[in-house]
Each structure stands twice: as C-alpha cells, then as structure tokens.
Amino acid sequence: MPKRSPLTVTVLAALLTAACGQEPPPEPAPAPEAPAPSEAATPPHPIPSDLNAGIDLSDIAKAEGGHTVAEVYASQNDLEGESVLIRGKVVKVNAGIMGKNWLHVRDGSGEEGTNDLTVTTVDIVPAVGDTVLVSGAVGLNREFGMGYTYPVIIEDAEVTVESSGSGG
C-alpha cells in the first residue's frame, strides 16, 4: 500500500464522511521528523586500545613466507581476496558469534589502527595469549551491522595454536 501524507488522509476522510454520513476518524499523529543526516558515515566499532595489556608481543617471528599485521594493512588493496599467512598472539576472543569465532591478533608491528587484525574462523577457539598461525583470505571494508565495520579482516581462516599462554 502506498504511503500517504497526513493531508491526503485528512482529505480522504472528509470525502468518505460526506459520502457515508459517518464521523471522521481522528487525524493521524504527525510523522516524526527524520534525524538530520550525519556529516560522517557511522564510525567503525572501536577496537579497545588496551587489548595487548600484559601480553608480550616482542618475540613474535614473522611466519616464513607470511606477512606481519602492519604489512597486511600497508598492502591491503593488493592482498584483497588473497590468502595470507600471519603469526601473532591472540589478544581478544569472541566465540560463536554469527556462527564464527572472532579473534583479534597482534604481532607487535604497526601503529594504533594498523596493529590489530580481526580474524574469523570456525576452527578451534584459542585462548588470549596463545601464539597462533593464521591462514585466510583478506577482506576489505566489511560491515556487519550495528557499527561493526572492519577495514581489514581475515575471513574463514585456518588457525593453528603454536604455543599456549602469554609466554612465547
């Protein structure tokens, strides 16, 4: 059914009342005003800056034939859709969300904003502090709703735990 303005509804109600001899229905409440569009798009869901508090990232060796987290960010356009290999430590885990496990992996490379890779997997759920080897495809600008936007993400990765705990 097409949307009608309050004026159209009022005119139609008056015509029906005159034709049928009935009381007119109450006037509809005015539609709420739409919020003013924001000048910027919805910002991505923030990644807490203290994720690696207490986790030593100093001894992580780059995977042979692989990339560092910072290299993935630096070459993201060339790597989109390509499978990459990364070694890092798990700094955050969210298991079983949208049928996947969500990990944040860091290796000590990069600056704030380019030092944390979000990884999705259906494999094992490593613990915070585990050193992992991640192999998966690079995705860019993925938006999952509710402000969860990832400029760079490794999707459907195979994750292998190389060592457990916060030690290397």
GROMACS elastic network, one bead per residue, 0.5 to 0.9 nm:
[ bonds ]
;  ai    aj funct       b0    kb
    1     4     6  0.89901   500
    4     7     6  0.80583   500
    4     8     6  0.60300   500
    4     9     6  0.65405   500
    5     8     6  0.52339   500
    5     9     6  0.64161   500
    5    10     6  0.87524   500
    5    31     6  0.89402   500
    6     9     6  0.50745   500
    6    10     6  0.61555   500
    6    11     6  0.87027   500
    6    27     6  0.77325   500
    6    28     6  0.65473   500
    6    29     6  0.80880   500
    6    30     6  0.70184   500
    6    31     6  0.82534   500
    7    10     6  0.50894   500
    7    11     6  0.62370   500
    7    12     6  0.85868   500
    8    11     6  0.52094   500
    8    12     6  0.61051   500
    8    13     6  0.85145   500
    9    12     6  0.51349   500
    9    13     6  0.60413   500
    9    14     6  0.86237   500
    9    27     6  0.79716   500
    9    28     6  0.79639   500
   10    13     6  0.50975   500
   10    14     6  0.62296   500
   10    15     6  0.87241   500
   10    24     6  0.87596   500
   10    25     6  0.87641   500
   10    26     6  0.89286   500
   10    27     6  0.66125   500
   10    28     6  0.82671   500
   11    14     6  0.51325   500
   11    15     6  0.62591   500
   11    16     6  0.86397   500
   12    15     6  0.51394   500
   12    16     6  0.61272   500
   12    17     6  0.84873   500
   13    16     6  0.51334   500
   13    17     6  0.60038   500
   13    18     6  0.85982   500
   13    24     6  0.58276   500
   13    25     6  0.67843   500
   13    27     6  0.88177   500
   14    17     6  0.50467   500
   14    18     6  0.61853   500
   14    19     6  0.85896   500
   14    24     6  0.64896   500
   14    25     6  0.89890   500
   15    18     6  0.51894   500
   15    19     6  0.61293   500
   15    20     6  0.84908   500
   16    19     6  0.50468   500
   16    20     6  0.58093   500
   16    21     6  0.78228   500
   16    22     6  0.77725   500
   16    24     6  0.78647   500
   17    20     6  0.52355   500
   17    21     6  0.51768   500
   17    23     6  0.61060   500
   17    24     6  0.56134   500
   17    25     6  0.87805   500
   18    21     6  0.54191   500
   18    22     6  0.74361   500
   18    24     6  0.89917   500
   19    22     6  0.82402   500
   20    23     6  0.88962   500
   21    24     6  0.89761   500
   22    25     6  0.89099   500
   24    27     6  0.84251   500
   25    28     6  0.85620   500
   26    29     6  0.89176   500
   27    30     6  0.87439   500
   28    31     6  0.84691   500
   29    32     6  0.87328   500
   30    33     6  0.87214   500
   31    34     6  0.87468   500
   32    35     6  0.89243   500
   33    36     6  0.86887   500
   34    37     6  0.84984   500
   35    38     6  0.85432   500
   37    40     6  0.85381   500
   38    41     6  0.68891   500
   38    42     6  0.82862   500
   40    43     6  0.77075   500
   41    44     6  0.89034   500
   42    45     6  0.87801   500
   42   147     6  0.65295   500
   42   149     6  0.88773   500
   43    46     6  0.80261   500
   43   147     6  0.67215   500
   43   148     6  0.86352   500
   43   149     6  0.77602   500
   44    47     6  0.87205   500
   44   143     6  0.84538   500
   44   147     6  0.54910   500
   44   148     6  0.56985   500
   44   150     6  0.67107   500
   44   151     6  0.82778   500
   45   146     6  0.81884   500
   45   147     6  0.50637   500
   45   149     6  0.60215   500
   45   150     6  0.79325   500
   46    49     6  0.86290   500
   46   147     6  0.87484   500
   46   148     6  0.82637   500
   46   149     6  0.89652   500
   47    50     6  0.88049   500
   47    51     6  0.81296   500
   47   113     6  0.84676   500
   47   116     6  0.83611   500
   48    51     6  0.59292   500
   49    52     6  0.78718   500
   49    53     6  0.88258   500
   49   112     6  0.75835   500
   50    53     6  0.53530   500
   51    54     6  0.86823   500
   51    55     6  0.84648   500
   51    91     6  0.55583   500
   51    92     6  0.67002   500
   51   104     6  0.84980   500
   52    55     6  0.51065   500
   52    56     6  0.76385   500
   52    57     6  0.79717   500
   52    89     6  0.88883   500
   52    90     6  0.86125   500
   52    91     6  0.55408   500
   52    92     6  0.84519   500
   52   106     6  0.79164   500
   52   129     6  0.87172   500
   53    56     6  0.82941   500
   53    91     6  0.85247   500
   54   129     6  0.89328   500
   54   166     6  0.80344   500
   55    89     6  0.80462   500
   55    90     6  0.89134   500
   55    91     6  0.74291   500
   55   128     6  0.85852   500
   55   129     6  0.61891   500
   55   166     6  0.57285   500
   55   167     6  0.82053   500
   56    59     6  0.73640   500
   56    60     6  0.87831   500
   56    89     6  0.85902   500
   56   108     6  0.85449   500
   56   129     6  0.83648   500
   56   166     6  0.67610   500
   56   167     6  0.73772   500
   56   168     6  0.81413   500
   57    60     6  0.60547   500
   57    88     6  0.79109   500
   57    89     6  0.71082   500
   57   106     6  0.73993   500
   57   107     6  0.57039   500
   57   108     6  0.50156   500
   57   109     6  0.87590   500
   57   168     6  0.87361   500
   58    61     6  0.88339   500
   58   107     6  0.78155   500
   58   108     6  0.62526   500
   59   107     6  0.85795   500
   59   108     6  0.85688   500
   59   168     6  0.68563   500
   60    63     6  0.89071   500
   60    87     6  0.72059   500
   60    88     6  0.64267   500
   60    89     6  0.79458   500
   60   107     6  0.59878   500
   60   108     6  0.74666   500
   60   131     6  0.81561   500
   60   168     6  0.75133   500
   61    64     6  0.86571   500
   61    68     6  0.89633   500
   61    87     6  0.71792   500
   61    88     6  0.82746   500
   61   107     6  0.81907   500
   62    65     6  0.83596   500
   62    66     6  0.65999   500
   62    67     6  0.65449   500
   62    68     6  0.60722   500
   62    86     6  0.70771   500
   62    87     6  0.60250   500
   62    88     6  0.82015   500
   62   107     6  0.81899   500
   63    67     6  0.67702   500
   63    68     6  0.79519   500
   63    85     6  0.67724   500
   63    86     6  0.59199   500
   63    87     6  0.54529   500
   63    88     6  0.89098   500
   63   133     6  0.76546   500
   64    67     6  0.83449   500
   64    85     6  0.84126   500
   64    86     6  0.89971   500
   65    84     6  0.89721   500
   65    85     6  0.73398   500
   66    84     6  0.64404   500
   66    86     6  0.56235   500
   66    87     6  0.78920   500
   67    70     6  0.80372   500
   67    71     6  0.58463   500
   67    72     6  0.63957   500
   67    84     6  0.69232   500
   67    85     6  0.60962   500
   67    86     6  0.54576   500
   67    87     6  0.79782   500
   68    71     6  0.50801   500
   68    72     6  0.64111   500
   68    73     6  0.88534   500
   68    85     6  0.85276   500
   68    86     6  0.60819   500
   68    87     6  0.73539   500
   68    88     6  0.82795   500
   68   106     6  0.87873   500
   68   107     6  0.68640   500
   68   108     6  0.86669   500
   68   109     6  0.66203   500
   68   110     6  0.85382   500
   69    72     6  0.52448   500
   69    73     6  0.65496   500
   69    74     6  0.87582   500
   69    86     6  0.71038   500
   69    87     6  0.85606   500
   69    88     6  0.81866   500
   69   105     6  0.82383   500
   69   106     6  0.66968   500
   69   107     6  0.64670   500
   69   108     6  0.81260   500
   69   109     6  0.61512   500
   69   110     6  0.68290   500
   69   114     6  0.71745   500
   69   115     6  0.59970   500
   69   116     6  0.67666   500
   69   117     6  0.65617   500
   70    73     6  0.51779   500
   70    74     6  0.61005   500
   70    75     6  0.86254   500
   70   107     6  0.86841   500
   70   108     6  0.87439   500
   70   109     6  0.53978   500
   70   111     6  0.78298   500
   70   114     6  0.57169   500
   70   115     6  0.59630   500
   70   116     6  0.83799   500
   71    75     6  0.59796   500
   71    76     6  0.80177   500
   71   109     6  0.83573   500
   71   110     6  0.81068   500
   71   114     6  0.89311   500
   72    75     6  0.52774   500
   72    76     6  0.54235   500
   72    79     6  0.72661   500
   72    84     6  0.82629   500
   72    86     6  0.89750   500
   72   114     6  0.86589   500
   72   117     6  0.87905   500
   72   138     6  0.82840   500
   72   152     6  0.82843   500
   73    76     6  0.50197   500
   73    77     6  0.85446   500
   73   110     6  0.84617   500
   73   114     6  0.59881   500
   73   115     6  0.83534   500
   73   117     6  0.87608   500
   73   152     6  0.70172   500
   74    77     6  0.82847   500
   74   114     6  0.82696   500
   75    78     6  0.54652   500
   75    79     6  0.61032   500
   75    80     6  0.86713   500
   76    80     6  0.59254   500
   76   138     6  0.75574   500
   76   139     6  0.84906   500
   76   140     6  0.75236   500
   76   152     6  0.72101   500
   77    80     6  0.54501   500
   77   140     6  0.80149   500
   78    81     6  0.87281   500
   78    82     6  0.82743   500
   79    82     6  0.51473   500
   79    83     6  0.77190   500
   79    84     6  0.78601   500
   79   137     6  0.83302   500
   79   138     6  0.62713   500
   79   139     6  0.84762   500
   80    83     6  0.84966   500
   80   137     6  0.74144   500
   80   138     6  0.50424   500
   80   139     6  0.56312   500
   80   140     6  0.65002   500
   80   152     6  0.88109   500
   81   137     6  0.53690   500
   81   138     6  0.51785   500
   81   139     6  0.60204   500
   81   140     6  0.84668   500
   82   136     6  0.78334   500
   82   137     6  0.51086   500
   82   138     6  0.58068   500
   82   139     6  0.84830   500
   83   135     6  0.65168   500
   83   138     6  0.63870   500
   83   154     6  0.85378   500
   83   157     6  0.88852   500
   84   134     6  0.78325   500
   84   135     6  0.55497   500
   84   136     6  0.56347   500
   84   137     6  0.62127   500
   84   138     6  0.70268   500
   84   154     6  0.82870   500
   85   133     6  0.70193   500
   85   134     6  0.55906   500
   85   136     6  0.69664   500
   86   105     6  0.89795   500
   86   107     6  0.85379   500
   86   132     6  0.81283   500
   86   133     6  0.57483   500
   86   134     6  0.51244   500
   86   135     6  0.65917   500
   86   136     6  0.89116   500
   87   105     6  0.84081   500
   87   106     6  0.83212   500
   87   107     6  0.68491   500
   87   131     6  0.71078   500
   87   132     6  0.56839   500
   87   134     6  0.62463   500
   88   105     6  0.56759   500
   88   106     6  0.51521   500
   88   108     6  0.80925   500
   88   130     6  0.83333   500
   88   131     6  0.55714   500
   88   132     6  0.56085   500
   88   133     6  0.67439   500
   88   134     6  0.80101   500
   89   104     6  0.82994   500
   89   105     6  0.53831   500
   89   106     6  0.54402   500
   89   107     6  0.61454   500
   89   108     6  0.89526   500
   89   128     6  0.75694   500
   89   129     6  0.57195   500
   89   130     6  0.54949   500
   89   132     6  0.59765   500
   89   133     6  0.87732   500
   89   166     6  0.82497   500
   89   168     6  0.89803   500
   90    93     6  0.72929   500
   90   103     6  0.65671   500
   90   104     6  0.57740   500
   90   106     6  0.66336   500
   90   107     6  0.89625   500
   90   126     6  0.73674   500
   90   127     6  0.68776   500
   90   129     6  0.53021   500
   90   130     6  0.55822   500
   90   131     6  0.65134   500
   90   132     6  0.70932   500
   91   103     6  0.75394   500
   91   104     6  0.55685   500
   91   105     6  0.58582   500
   91   106     6  0.68785   500
   91   116     6  0.88377   500
   91   127     6  0.84376   500
   91   128     6  0.51543   500
   91   129     6  0.61256   500
   91   130     6  0.83088   500
   92   102     6  0.81459   500
   92   103     6  0.56635   500
   92   104     6  0.50471   500
   92   105     6  0.74384   500
   92   127     6  0.81238   500
   92   128     6  0.57600   500
   92   129     6  0.85422   500
   93   101     6  0.73128   500
   93   102     6  0.58182   500
   93   104     6  0.66163   500
   93   125     6  0.76536   500
   93   126     6  0.76049   500
   93   127     6  0.70984   500
   93   128     6  0.66469   500
   94    97     6  0.68832   500
   94   100     6  0.87001   500
   94   101     6  0.58740   500
   94   102     6  0.50075   500
   94   103     6  0.64387   500
   94   104     6  0.89342   500
   94   125     6  0.86985   500
   95    99     6  0.85473   500
   95   100     6  0.67144   500
   95   102     6  0.60810   500
   95   103     6  0.82183   500
   95   125     6  0.68238   500
   96    99     6  0.52782   500
   96   100     6  0.50855   500
   96   101     6  0.51657   500
   96   102     6  0.78510   500
   96   122     6  0.84601   500
   97   100     6  0.53411   500
   97   101     6  0.62261   500
   97   102     6  0.72875   500
   98   101     6  0.82521   500
   99   122     6  0.74506   500
  100   120     6  0.61126   500
  100   121     6  0.56218   500
  100   122     6  0.51551   500
  100   123     6  0.84836   500
  100   156     6  0.82199   500
  101   119     6  0.80762   500
  101   120     6  0.55415   500
  101   121     6  0.52252   500
  101   122     6  0.59024   500
  101   123     6  0.77364   500
  101   124     6  0.81931   500
  101   125     6  0.67065   500
  102   118     6  0.68300   500
  102   119     6  0.57147   500
  102   121     6  0.66934   500
  102   122     6  0.89436   500
  102   125     6  0.87129   500
  103   117     6  0.80338   500
  103   118     6  0.56361   500
  103   119     6  0.50141   500
  103   120     6  0.63491   500
  103   121     6  0.80800   500
  103   125     6  0.84697   500
  103   126     6  0.84012   500
  103   128     6  0.89469   500
  104   116     6  0.62354   500
  104   117     6  0.55416   500
  104   119     6  0.61951   500
  104   120     6  0.89793   500
  105   115     6  0.85102   500
  105   116     6  0.57467   500
  105   117     6  0.52619   500
  105   118     6  0.64561   500
  105   119     6  0.72189   500
  105   131     6  0.89322   500
  105   132     6  0.83063   500
  105   134     6  0.89614   500
  106   109     6  0.74598   500
  106   115     6  0.60836   500
  106   116     6  0.50636   500
  106   117     6  0.65546   500
  107   110     6  0.85544   500
  107   115     6  0.74892   500
  107   116     6  0.80860   500
  108   111     6  0.87883   500
  108   115     6  0.69191   500
  108   116     6  0.89174   500
  109   114     6  0.80771   500
  109   115     6  0.58157   500
  109   116     6  0.88052   500
  110   113     6  0.78132   500
  110   114     6  0.51095   500
  110   116     6  0.81462   500
  111   114     6  0.53821   500
  111   115     6  0.54480   500
  111   116     6  0.89718   500
  112   115     6  0.58353   500
  112   116     6  0.80673   500
  113   116     6  0.70012   500
  114   117     6  0.78595   500
  117   152     6  0.70326   500
  117   153     6  0.61494   500
  117   154     6  0.72051   500
  118   150     6  0.77431   500
  118   152     6  0.74861   500
  118   153     6  0.51438   500
  118   154     6  0.63130   500
  118   155     6  0.83898   500
  119   134     6  0.81591   500
  119   136     6  0.83598   500
  119   153     6  0.59333   500
  119   155     6  0.58759   500
  119   156     6  0.75820   500
  119   157     6  0.67914   500
  120   136     6  0.88499   500
  120   153     6  0.78885   500
  120   154     6  0.63710   500
  120   156     6  0.52527   500
  120   157     6  0.60646   500
  120   158     6  0.89238   500
  121   124     6  0.77434   500
  121   125     6  0.83634   500
  121   136     6  0.88791   500
  121   154     6  0.87786   500
  121   155     6  0.68284   500
  121   158     6  0.64984   500
  121   159     6  0.72083   500
  122   125     6  0.82272   500
  122   156     6  0.68274   500
  122   157     6  0.77600   500
  122   158     6  0.80439   500
  122   159     6  0.89812   500
  123   156     6  0.87014   500
  123   157     6  0.79168   500
  123   158     6  0.64792   500
  123   159     6  0.65379   500
  123   160     6  0.86685   500
  124   158     6  0.88000   500
  124   159     6  0.71007   500
  124   160     6  0.80054   500
  124   161     6  0.86704   500
  125   159     6  0.86307   500
  126   129     6  0.84746   500
  126   130     6  0.63733   500
  126   131     6  0.87085   500
  126   132     6  0.79677   500
  126   159     6  0.83711   500
  126   160     6  0.84698   500
  126   161     6  0.67383   500
  126   164     6  0.83019   500
  127   130     6  0.55896   500
  127   164     6  0.74856   500
  127   165     6  0.72627   500
  128   131     6  0.88116   500
  128   164     6  0.87384   500
  128   165     6  0.71378   500
  128   166     6  0.76097   500
  129   163     6  0.88723   500
  129   164     6  0.68216   500
  129   167     6  0.74094   500
  129   168     6  0.88527   500
  130   161     6  0.65439   500
  130   162     6  0.74631   500
  130   163     6  0.57730   500
  130   166     6  0.62383   500
  130   167     6  0.79638   500
  130   168     6  0.81699   500
  131   160     6  0.85701   500
  131   161     6  0.59748   500
  131   162     6  0.55234   500
  131   163     6  0.51933   500
  131   164     6  0.64186   500
  131   165     6  0.76796   500
  131   166     6  0.80179   500
  131   167     6  0.84225   500
  131   168     6  0.68720   500
  132   159     6  0.64488   500
  132   160     6  0.54425   500
  132   162     6  0.53652   500
  132   163     6  0.71899   500
  132   164     6  0.87444   500
  133   158     6  0.81209   500
  133   159     6  0.57427   500
  133   160     6  0.51586   500
  133   161     6  0.64906   500
  133   162     6  0.67998   500
  134   154     6  0.85411   500
  134   157     6  0.62654   500
  134   158     6  0.58469   500
  134   160     6  0.66446   500
  134   161     6  0.89070   500
  135   154     6  0.81179   500
  135   156     6  0.87110   500
  135   157     6  0.52797   500
  135   158     6  0.52118   500
  135   159     6  0.65753   500
  135   160     6  0.87598   500
  136   154     6  0.56432   500
  136   155     6  0.59393   500
  136   156     6  0.61526   500
  136   158     6  0.63199   500
  136   159     6  0.86506   500
  137   153     6  0.82121   500
  137   154     6  0.54239   500
  137   155     6  0.56123   500
  137   156     6  0.72516   500
  137   157     6  0.70166   500
  138   152     6  0.68589   500
  138   153     6  0.58021   500
  138   155     6  0.65312   500
  139   142     6  0.68548   500
  139   150     6  0.86017   500
  139   151     6  0.79656   500
  139   152     6  0.57885   500
  139   153     6  0.51231   500
  139   154     6  0.59995   500
  139   155     6  0.66126   500
  140   150     6  0.70662   500
  140   151     6  0.51974   500
  140   153     6  0.63872   500
  140   154     6  0.88390   500
  141   149     6  0.66510   500
  141   150     6  0.54047   500
  141   152     6  0.62383   500
  141   153     6  0.80609   500
  142   148     6  0.83363   500
  142   149     6  0.56342   500
  142   150     6  0.51921   500
  142   151     6  0.64415   500
  142   152     6  0.75661   500
  142   153     6  0.75356   500
  143   146     6  0.86860   500
  143   147     6  0.76095   500
  143   148     6  0.59461   500
  143   150     6  0.64205   500
  143   151     6  0.85971   500
  144   147     6  0.74292   500
  144   148     6  0.53764   500
  144   149     6  0.61953   500
  144   150     6  0.84245   500
  145   148     6  0.55548   500
  145   149     6  0.73511   500
  146   149     6  0.85292   500
  150   153     6  0.61213   500
  154   157     6  0.64649   500
  161   164     6  0.69917   500
  162   168     6  0.89533   500
  163   166     6  0.87655   500
  163   167     6  0.78080   500
  163   168     6  0.65169   500
  164   167     6  0.71882   500
  164   168     6  0.78083   500
  165   168     6  0.77085   500
